[in-house]
């Protein structure tokens, strides 16, 4: 990676971080939710290896279902703090929500990000055992986070994909996924596919073992997915990704549902995360929760 491109990534990330104070002034954590921030999920001291926990204030001694949240940002930027208000609204519906941080490109490759997710999942698994809550477990991701979550879920159920990525999946069972405005495709001849893959997967990736799985429609990936709830909108610039992936899921018999909002200027990419106060955001969050409830453990 050239130094010029690397500095461009860092500049974009810095500009994103500078936008957070204004966001914190605009939104507030909803009432009835407790937020615990910056909990290390590894002992290496890396800032990227931390998570936040959201729980209903009356959660004591209740066996609540659990959601892991994976933030978006194209795998290049973003942070768990951006998703605070979305996660709090999920938690208010009666969930323990673990919002995880992970390393970003160009500081690592996609496979390292998968390893971070699994490391966080192992922390969550052990924490849930201590809390006596290891039965109803789901995960939600938006944009690049949805892509990362899709692959991690597939790796848990497909040893071939995990071996090709050279990662060790967590044993934490994920019963269903919520995938919001997913950046599913990095193999198209578009701005993402022409630019990102070598930074995500490394130079020479086309000759590596993971090369077939850069295509998210590979049967080993699709057939390994748990039930999925897909969300997009007409004004989502990646709507075509979700609609194409939904068709691929249908062809391979993946249990799924699609929530596709009509044209409205406010309903842009991952709007339920970016603008959590919209009524359509509340509808999205409730719909994800209802979908998860349908797959709750008996």
N, C-alpha and C positions, 0 to 999 in steps of 0.2 A: 504494500500500500504506500503510495507516495505521501510525503510529508504534507503536501498541499491538501490532499483529500482528507488526511487525518485531521488537520487543523480545521478544515471546514466542518467535519463532524463535531469536533469539540466546540466550535463557535455556535453551531446550531443547538447543541445541548445546553450551553451556557445561556443562550437567549431564552430557551424554554424554562430553565430554572429561575431566571429573572422575572418570569411571568407569574410565578406562584404566589408572591405576596398579594398581588391584586386579586387573584382568585380567592385567597383566604379572606379577603375583605368582602368579597361578593357573596360567599356562601358560608354557612355555619353547619356544624355537626347537628343533626336533628336531635330533638329532645328524646330522652328515654334510652340513649345509647351511651355506653362507656367506651372510650378509646384508649388503648395502651399502645404507645409508639416505640419504635426502634428496639424491638426485642431481637437479640442475636439468635440466628438459627444455626450458626456455626461458630467454632471457637478460634477462627483465624483472624478476627478483628477487622475484616473487610467491611466497609460501609455498605457494600452491595449485598451482604449476607445478613440482612435484618428484615423483620416483618412487623406489621402493625396488627393488632387484634381489636376487633369490634364485637361488643356483646350487649344484649339488652340489659338494662339496669337491674331487671328482676331475674337475671339468669341463674342466680345461685341455686345449686342443687337441682337444676332442671337439665334433662337430657336433650339438649338442643341439637338440631341438625347443623352441619358444618359446611361452609363454602370457603374454598381457596380462591383468591382473586389474583390474576396475573395482568398487570397493567400493559397498556399499549405504548406506541411510540416508534413503530417501524423497526424495533430491535436495536435502534440507534440512540434513542433518547427516551424520555418519559421517566416517571418515578411513582412509587406507591403513594406519595403525598398527593399527587394529582387526583387519585381515585378515592380520596378520603370520604367525600360526600356521597359518592355512589355506594361505597361499601357500608357506610352508616345507614343508608336507606335500605340496603339489603338486610342488615342486622336487625333493624327495627321490625322486620317481618318475622323475627324469631330465630335468627341464625347466629352462630358464632362465625365471624368472618375473619379469616387470616389473609391479609393483603401483603404479598411478598415482593421484595426487591430482588433484582438479579443483575449480573454484570451486563454491560452494553458493548456492542461493536463500536469502535475498533479495539476495545480493550480485551476482547476475547472473540471466539467463534461461536456460531450457533450451537455447537455441541456442548460448549462450556455453559451456555445458557440453559440447555436441557439439564445438565448436571446440577446447576444451581436450583432449578425447580425441584428436582428429585431430592436434593439436600434439604430444601425447605419442607418438602412433603414428609421426609423422615422425622424432622423436628415436630411437625404437626402430629404425625402418627403417635409419637411418644408422649406428646403433651395431651392428646386425647385419651390415651390409656390412663394417664394420671387423673384426668377429669372424669373418666368413666363414660366417654362420649364417642366411642369408636364404632358407630354403626351407620349413620346417614351422612355421607360425604359427597360433596359436589364441587365443581370448579367453574369459574367464569373468567373469560378473558376478552379483551377488546383489541381490535386492530392487530398489531404485531403480537400482542399477548395472546390473542386467539389462535394465531398461527403456531406459536410456541406451545400452547396448551394442547392443540390438536396433535402435534407430533409427540409430545410427552405421553399423552393418553394412549396413542397408538403403540409407542415403545413399551408401555406397561403390559400390553396384551400380545405384542408380536416380538418374540426374541430376535427374529431376523432384522427388524428395523433397529432395535437397540444395539445389536452387535455391529451393524454397519456404521452406526453413530459412535460406537465405542463408549457407551455410557451404561451405567447400572441403574435401572429404574427403581423407584421406591415401591414398597409393598402396600402403601396406603391405597385402598380401593376407592376409585372414583366412580360413582354410580351414574352420573350424567354431567354433561357439559352445557354451559351457556356461552355461545360464541357470537360476539357483537361486532359487526362490521369487520369480519375477519380478513386479514392480509394473508389469505391462504396460499396464493400463488407467487412463487419467486422464479418460475420457469417460463413466464410469458415474454414475448418480445415487446415489452412496454418499459416505462421508466424504471419500474421495480426490477423486472427480470433482466434487463440489459445492464443494470448498474450494481445491484446488491449481491448476487450470488457468490462472486469470488471473495467478497468481504465477509459473507456469512459462513461459507463452507471452506474457504481457503483456496489458494491458487492450485490449479490442477485438479479441482474437485471432480471434474467430469470423468476422470480416470479412476476415481476412488470408489470404495465399496458403497458409499452413500448415494452415488450419482443417480441410481434409479428412483430413489425416494425424494429427490428434489421435486419430483412430480407428486403433489399431494393426492392425486387420484390413483396412485398405485394401489392395487388390490390389497397388498399387505397392510397398508395404512387404513384404508376405508373399512376393511373387514374387522379391524381391531378396535374400532371406535365404540365407546359406550353411546347411549342415547344422547342426541344433540339437539339443542334449541338454538336456531339461527335467527339473528336479528339484523335487518338492514332497512334502508329507506331509499326512496327515489332520489333524494339529494345527497346520498352517500356516494362519494366518488369511487368507492370500491364495491358498489352494489353488485356490479357484474361478477365479481369474485364470489360473493355469497350465492347468487342465483346459479352460477355454474357449479359450485360445489354442492349445492342442494340437489341438482340433477344427478351429479355423480353419486351422492349418497343414495338416491332413489334407485339408480341402476344396480347398486351393490347391496341393497336391502338393509342399509343402515337405518335404524329407528331414529326418526328426527321430526322436528316441526319447524316451520318457518313463519316468522312475524315480519312482514314487509310493509312498511308504512308508505302511503302515497306522497306525492309531491307537496312539500311545505318547506319554506326557506329555513326555518329553524331546525329542521330534522336533517342535519348534516351528518358527517361521518362520526360514528360512535356518540351520537347526541345524548344518550342516556348517561354517559360518563361525563361528557363535556358540559352538559346543561341539565343537571339532575333535578332541577325544580320544574321542568316542563311537565305538563300533564301526560304527554306521551312517554316521558321518561318513567313516571310513576307506573304507567301501564306496562312498560317494558319490564321493569323490575318485578312487578306483581306477576306478569306472565311467566317470567323465568322461574319464580318461586313456585307457581302453580305446576309448572312442568316438572320441577324437581320433586314436588310432593307426590306426583304420580308414580315416581320410581323410588319412593322411600322404602327402606328395609322393613320387612314385616317382623 
